[in-house]
Amino acid sequence: MDDRTRNELSANLAELRAREARVRQQLQTHAANIDQVRRELGNPYFYTGEAAGEAESEAHYTGYQSHEPAFRLWQERQEIAQQIAVIRKQLQDAGIESA
């Protein structure tokens, strides 16, 4: 592996790790604000047997809209993790990074 390729891989790895940290922070912020998310996007669950006027009754069920923001962040985190694994493998194969 030449210096240019190694430098590009190292730069990409650093960028991916920074993106991963941002996504992790966004997930933590989302979790900390879950009550607000559910107020804005709806009730993602219900309990059978609850009276229709109860907040957790089927009458107030809005589907999984409030799961979507976290799911998108989770998917992004998974994609970043896969890209990091590929770059680390390339660097390991070149003897630059240990396993």
C-alpha positions as CSV (number, residue, x, y, z in Angstrom):
1,M,0.0,0.0,0.0
2,D,1.4,3.3,-1.0
3,D,1.5,6.4,1.3
4,R,-1.2,8.2,-0.6
5,T,-3.7,5.3,-0.2
6,R,-2.8,4.8,3.4
7,N,-3.3,8.6,4.1
8,E,-6.6,8.5,2.3
9,L,-7.8,5.5,4.3
10,S,-6.6,7.1,7.5
11,A,-8.4,10.3,6.7
12,N,-11.6,8.4,5.8
13,L,-11.4,6.5,9.0
14,A,-11.0,9.7,11.1
15,E,-14.0,11.2,9.3
16,L,-16.1,8.1,9.8
17,R,-15.2,8.0,13.5
18,A,-16.2,11.7,13.9
19,R,-19.6,10.9,12.1
20,E,-20.1,7.9,14.4
21,A,-19.6,10.1,17.4
22,R,-22.1,12.7,16.1
23,V,-24.7,10.0,15.4
24,R,-24.1,8.5,18.9
25,Q,-24.7,11.9,20.4
26,Q,-27.8,12.4,18.3
27,L,-29.2,9.1,19.5
28,Q,-28.5,10.0,23.1
29,T,-30.2,13.4,22.7
30,H,-33.2,11.6,21.0
31,A,-33.5,9.2,23.9
32,A,-33.3,12.0,26.5
33,N,-36.1,13.8,24.7
34,I,-38.3,10.8,24.0
35,D,-41.3,12.3,25.8
36,Q,-41.2,15.3,23.5
37,V,-40.8,13.1,20.4
38,R,-43.8,11.1,21.4
39,R,-45.9,14.3,22.0
40,E,-44.9,15.5,18.5
41,L,-45.1,12.2,16.6
42,G,-47.5,10.1,18.6
43,N,-48.0,7.1,20.8
44,P,-46.0,4.1,19.4
45,Y,-47.7,1.6,21.7
46,F,-51.0,0.8,23.4
47,Y,-52.4,-1.6,25.9
48,T,-55.5,-3.5,25.3
49,G,-58.2,-3.1,27.9
50,E,-57.4,0.6,28.5
51,A,-60.4,2.9,28.3
52,A,-60.6,5.0,25.1
53,G,-59.8,8.2,27.0
54,E,-56.5,6.8,28.4
55,A,-53.3,8.0,26.7
56,E,-52.1,4.5,26.3
57,S,-55.3,3.1,24.8
58,E,-55.7,1.8,21.3
59,A,-57.7,4.9,20.5
60,H,-54.6,7.0,20.8
61,Y,-52.3,4.6,18.9
62,T,-50.5,6.5,16.1
63,G,-48.3,3.7,14.7
64,Y,-44.5,3.8,14.7
65,Q,-43.8,7.4,13.6
66,S,-42.0,8.2,16.8
67,H,-39.6,5.3,16.2
68,E,-38.6,6.6,12.8
69,P,-36.0,9.2,13.9
70,A,-34.2,6.8,16.1
71,F,-34.4,4.0,13.5
72,R,-32.8,6.3,10.8
73,L,-30.0,7.2,13.2
74,W,-29.5,3.6,14.1
75,Q,-29.3,2.7,10.4
76,E,-26.8,5.4,9.8
77,R,-24.7,4.2,12.7
78,Q,-24.8,0.7,11.3
79,E,-23.7,1.9,7.9
80,I,-20.8,3.9,9.4
81,A,-19.7,0.8,11.5
82,Q,-19.6,-1.3,8.3
83,Q,-17.5,1.3,6.5
84,I,-15.2,1.5,9.5
85,A,-14.8,-2.2,9.5
86,V,-13.9,-2.3,5.8
87,I,-11.2,0.4,6.2
88,R,-9.8,-1.2,9.3
89,K,-9.5,-4.5,7.5
90,Q,-7.7,-2.8,4.6
91,L,-5.3,-1.2,7.0
92,Q,-4.8,-4.5,8.9
93,D,-4.1,-6.3,5.7
94,A,-1.5,-3.8,4.9
95,G,0.1,-4.3,8.3
96,I,-0.7,-0.7,9.4
97,E,-3.4,-1.3,12.1
98,S,-3.5,-4.1,14.6
99,A,-6.6,-6.3,15.0
